[in-house]
Amino acid sequence: MQILLITIIIFMNHNQYVKCGSVVDLISKMSGIKDFFLDTYTAIRTRIDNVFHSGTGSRDSTSNNTKKQSSTNIRLLSVLKRSNPLSVQSQPAVKSGEENAHRPAHILTTPQLAATHGRIIETHVTYTLDGYILTLHRLRSNKVLDTTDPQSKKRIILLHHGLLGSSADWILLGPKKALPYILSDEGHDVWMANARGNYYSRAHVSLNLNSDEYWNFSWQEIGERDLPAILDYIRKTNNSTEPIDYIGHSMGATALLVLLSVEHNYNRYIRIAFLLAPLAFMAHTRGPMEMMATMEATWLINLLGTREFAPNRSTHVPANYADLISKLCNDLDIFCHNPLFFLAGSPLQEGTRTVESTDQLQEYIPAGGSSKTIIHYLMLIASKKFHHYKRPDWQFKLKYISTPMLILSSNDDLISNATDNQMLYLSILNPLGHIIIKDQNFSHTEFAWGFNADLLIYYKIRDLIELGPDVITM
């Protein structure tokens, strides 16, 4: 009944005004880095435009985690004996234990789904300093690279899913269109993260899953705790000091911005980052999330709870409340009653809305997340700032992010607005460009599984990864 309650309260409060903080002064933000933009704009834009043709978009106007823990947690050791962080599972068989304990039984795991595509995915497990046990999925490439060709270099690439997502999101498009497969076919070593609280990362060394303490996290902790553990593990497993290429969708982009602004040393660990529909500045977010942001925090906590957001994954709404749903989500019930599509907007592309595709999306989405994660985003909408939880005055220092970043937006996206992402572009130290996909019926979620995502985005990313060093050094 969670979406029903959200809908009713939004409907009752939709005339309230958002309590806003002071608007960021765009001119002052530009002044500190305008010389850098002017010097590099022409050269970098020329490079990027060669890949992103004008028809697909254009540009508008070592950390604490690397320290050894001082004492050994006996509970941690007992858990890791069952789920060894240094072990690898490459078989597509069902994995027993924590990974599948809370996943609907009829849904194939990411490795199982990949097996139906003719691919083998390894399962790796690591843990964070605050005790969350995380699952990573790795797609190794069988391509033999030409070692005599300086451009033929295998990259280590980390993909991080978006809001309420999982590693499965990246391969739902199948063997010919999914981004991990496109990158793996080029010879790259592809890793897919799973944030704490989703189906694959629901374990802790001491906390009970059904406790408030376990779910007391937002995307801030995913950036500050999960990502360092994941990056350190990948580097250690590969025995490599080479910087990693990062692709983050939605919340996956948020997490990277948090990490790099807080733990500056990790900027050296990332060679280039692609931020797909990032959620940072959210002043122009539309839809139900915009309306929810007008509510008082205590109301939101009472409404959403303090644990998992929409744990039942779907809601059967009584007929007498159907008119309220229709006022907030003017689409098919199958989309309006899905928690992620209700918040972020329904798929728009015709190919994404087929019966077969829709049935698959409903099986895998949402994959789990905390209510606090949703509430933290609502705070950003209300404050028009990118800040710590409940601290609008404590903003993340984006000026310390030196990693080269390319931002991708869509003008059909309800929650990651191109205007807000232009503010992000102007706030980071080393932006490579801001590509806006225009008039393609391309919603927020379709950056991950849109029917034409391969043509609009994925092949361009593939080409830019190969071009990356030339772009970065200009």
N, C-alpha and C positions, 0 to 999 in steps of 0.2 A: 504493500500500500504506500510505499515511500514516494513514488512519483505522483500518486494521487494527492498526497498531503502537500507536496511541493507545489503542485498545480493550483490547488485551492488557495493556499496562502499567497502565492504570487498573484493570483487573480484578485485577491482582496487588497493587495498592497501595491498594485501596479501604478497608482497615481502618486506614490511617495517619491520624493526627490532623493537622488543619491547624495550622500554626505561626502563631499569631495575635499581632498587636500588641495594645496596650492598647485596650480598647473605648472609643469616644468617649463622653464623659459627656453624655448628652442634656440633663440639667438645666442644665448650664453653658452648653450651646449655646443653650438657650432664653432664658436670663436676659438676654443682651445685646440681644435684639430683641423680648422679650415685649410691651413696651409698644406697639411698632409693630403687632404682630399684633392686640392687643386693640382698638386704636383703629380699625383698618381692616377687621377681619375681617367684621363684620356687613354693612357697606355693599358690600364687594367680593363677598362670598359671595352676597348677594342678586342682584347683577348677573350673576354667573356662573351661578347656579342657574336664572336665567331662560332661559339658553341650554342648559345641560346639565341636562335634566330629571332628576328623582330616579331614573327608571327606567334611566338609562344610566350613572350613576356618582355618587359622593359623595366628600366630603373626609374622610379619616380623620386619629382623634386628629391724539494721533496718534503713532503708534508708530514703532519702528525701520524698519518696512517702508515707510514713506512717505518715508524719506530717499533721496536719489539715490545710486546706487552711484558710487563714486569713479573707477572705471575701467570701460571697456567690454570685455566678454569677447568676443573674436573668434569663439570657438566658438559662443557664444550667438547672435550675429548671424547666423551661417550657418544655425543651426537655425531661427531665427525667420523667415528668408527663405522657408523651406519651409512654415512654419506661423506666419504673421504674427499676433501677439497682437491687433492692431487690425483684423484682417480678419473678415468675417462670411460664413458659408455658410448660406443659408436653403433651398437646394434639397435635396430628399430623396434625391438620388443618393448612391451610395456614395462616401465620402470616402477618398481614397488617403493613404498615409503612415502616420505613427506611430499615429494613433487606432485603426486597425483591424488593425494588424500582429499583435496577439496575441489577437484576438477570434475564436472559432470562426466559420468562413466562412459557415455556414448561418444565423447569427443576425442579424436585422435590427439596425442601429444604432438608437439612440434617435430620431434624425430620421426614419429610414426607418419605424420602428414608428409614430411619430406620423403619418406620411403615410398609413398604412393607416387611421388614425382620422379622416382628413380635416383634419389640423392641419399647420402648418408650423413647424418648430423651427430656429432659427439655431444655428450652432456658433461659439463664440468660444474663443480660446486666450490664456492668460496664463502667467506664470511666477513662481516663488517666488525669494526671495533666495538660497536654497541650490541653485537651478538646476533644480528640477523643473518640467516643462511640463505645465500643467493644461488640461483641456477643460471649458468650461461650455456648457450648453444653455439656450437662451432661447426662451420661448413668448410671443410678443407677442399682445396682445388686439386684436381688431377692433371691440370694443364702443365706441360713441360715448357718452361720459359727459355727463350734464347738468351743465354748469358752473355753473348757478344753484343747484344743490342742494349745500349744504355737506357733506352726508353722502356725496355721490357723488364720492369722491376716489380716483384711481388710486394704488395702493400699489406699491412695488417689493418683491417677496417672493423670498427665497432659500430653497430647499429643499435640505437636505443629507441624503444617503442614510445608511443604517446600515451595520453591520458586514458586510464583504465584498460591499458593494452597489455600485450605480452609478445614474446618472440614470434609466436605464430602469425601475428599480424603481417609480418614481412613476407611470408610465403603463401598467403592466401590466393594470390594471383596465379599461382601454378608454375609449372616448370619453364615456361617460355617468357613470362612477363615479370616475375618477382625479382625485386632488386638484389637480394642475396645471390640468386643464381646468375644474374647478369654479371655481377662483380666476380663471383667465383669462376665463371667461364673465362675471365680475363687473367686468371692465375692468382687472384688475391685470396688471402686468408681472412675469412669473414666470421666475425663473432656477433652474437645477438644477446643483448642483456635482458634480464627480467628484474624489474624493480621489486623491492620488498612489498609484500601484500598481494601480489598476483598469484595465479595458480602454481607457478613454478618456484616461487620464493616465499612460501608460507611455512617457515620454520624459524625457531629461535633457540638459543642455547639454554634459556631459562624461562622466558615469558610464555604464558599460555595464550594460544591463538584467540581464545574467547575472552580476552581481558582488555580493558581500556588501555592498559600499559602497552600492549603489543601494537595497537592501532594508533598510538599517539605519535604520528609522524605526518609530514606533508612532503611536497616535492623538495622542500628545503633539505630535509634529511637524506633524501635520495641523492641530491647533489653533493652534500657535505660528507656523507658516509658511504653510500652504495658505490658511487662512481670511483672514488679513490681505490676501494677494495677491488673493483672490477679491473681498472686499468693496471693496478699493481700485479694482479694475478695474471693478466694476459702477457704483460712484459716478462714476468718470471717464467711462465710456461713456455714462451717462445725464446727465452734466454736472449732477449733482444733489448737494446737501448734505442732502437729506431723509433722515431715518433709515429704515433698511430693516426690514421684518418678516422674522423668521427662523423656519423650521420645521425642526427637526432630529430625525431618528429614530435611536435607539440610539447608534451611534458619532458620528453627526452632532450629537447633543446633547452628547456628551462633548467634542467638538472646540470647541464654543462655550464651554462652561464653562472649558476650558483657556485659550482666548484672552482672555476677559473677566477672568479672575483674574490673568493675567500682564500683559496690555496693557490697562490700565484705561481708556485713552482710547477704546477701541473700544466701551465701554458707550454712548457718545454716538451711535454709528453704528447702533445697534439700537433700534427703537421698542418692539417687543414680541417675545418669543421663546416658541414653543410647543415644549416638550421631550416628544417622544413616546417612551415607554419608555426614558428616559435610562439610560446606564451610567456611574455615578460611584461611589457607595457600593454595594458588592456583597457584603455580609456574608451575605445570605440567598439568594444564588444557588443554584439546584438543578441536578441533572442532571450530565452528563459534565464540564462546566466546574468544578463544585464538586469533583469527584473529582480532576481534573487539577491543581487548585490545591494538593493535598496533596503533589505531587511536588517533589523538589529541582529548583532552577533548572537545574542542569547536565543533569539528565535531560531536562527539557523542551526545552532547546536541542538536545540530541542527537536527540531524538525529532522535533521540528518543523522543525529546520534553522534556518539563518540567512537564508534568502531568502523566496521566496513561500510562503504557506501553501496546502497542497493544490493545487499547480499543475495537476494533472491533472483537478481539479474533481469527480471521482467515483472510486470504488474498487470493483473486483470482488473480493469476499471469498471465499476458499476455503470450501467447504462445512463443513469440520471446525472452522472458527472461527465459524460462524454462531451458535452458542449464546452466545458471548461478546458479539457484537453485540446479541443479543436481551436480554441482561441490562442493557445500558446504554440501549438504544433500543427500546422495546416498540411498534414501529409497522411500517408497510410498508417493505420494503427500499429502495424508491425515495426515501424520506425519510431513513432511517437511514444510507444511503450518500452522502448529499449533505452536504458539510462544514458548511454553514451550519445546516441543520436538525439535524444531529447535535449541534452545540454549543448552539444556541438553542432547540431544540424544534420539532416538526413543526407544520404548520398544523392547526388544530382545527375551523374552521368547515366545515360540510358543503359550502357553495358553493365554498370554496377548494380542496376536495379532489376536485373533479371531474376526470375524465381530461383534459379540455381544459386546465383551469387548471393541473393538475399538470405536464403536458407543457411548458407555457410556462414555469413556474417553473424546471423543470430546465434549460431552455435558457439562462436568464439568470442563474441563481444557482449558485455564487458568481461574482462578477465580478472577484475578485482582491483581494489584500491581503497584508501581510507577516506572517510568523510572529511577529515581535516585537510586533505589535499584539495578537495573541492572548495572548502571554506577559505583556504588561503588564496585561491584564485579569485574568489568573490571579493576578498579584501583588496586585491590589486585593481579590480574594476572600480570599486568605490573610491579608492585613494588616488587612482591614476598614476601610481608609482610602482616600482619594482622593489619590494621591500621584504624584510623578515616578517615572520608570522606575528601578527598583532602589533607590529612596530612600524607604522608608516614613516616614522622619522629615521628609521635605521635602514637605509636603502643599500642594495648591493652595489658595490663599487665597480661598475662596468668599465671604468676608465683604466683599470688594471688588467683587462683582458687583452693580451697581445697576440693570441692565436688568430691566424688569418681565417676569416669567416665569410661564407656566402649565405645570404638569407633568401629564402624563397617564400613567396606569399601568393594568395589568390584573392581576387576581388569578390569571389563568391563565398568566402570563408566567414562564418558568423562570429567566431571567437578570436581568431588571429587576424587582426585587421591590418591591411597594408600600410595605413597611416601610422599605426602604432609601431609596426615593424620598421618604418622609416626612422622613427625616434630611436629604436634600438640600433639601427645602422649608424646613426650619428653619435651614439654613445660609446661604441667600442673603438678600440685603438687601431685595429687593422682590418677594416671591412674590405672584402673583395668585390662586393656588389650586392644589390637588392633586386632580385628578379621577381616580377609580378606577373602571374598567369592571369590573363584577362579574357573574360567572356568565353570560358570553356566549360561552364557548369561544373566547377571543380571545388568541392566542399572541403571542410577541415579534415575529415577522416579519409578523404580520397587521396591524400598525399601518401597514404600507406597502401591502399588497395583499390584505388580508382582504376576503372577499366583502361583508361588511356594514360595512366601514370608512367608507364614505361616510355611512351613516346614524348610526353610532355616534360618529364623530369629525369627518369632513371638513366637513359642513355646519355643524357647531357652530363649527369654526375659522373658516369663512367669515363667520359672523355675528359672532364675537368680533373679527375683524379690523375689521369695520365699526364695532363698538362700542368698539374699543380705546382711543381717546383719552378717552372718558368713564370707563372703568375705571381708566386710568392716573392720571388727575388727581384721583381721589377720596382 
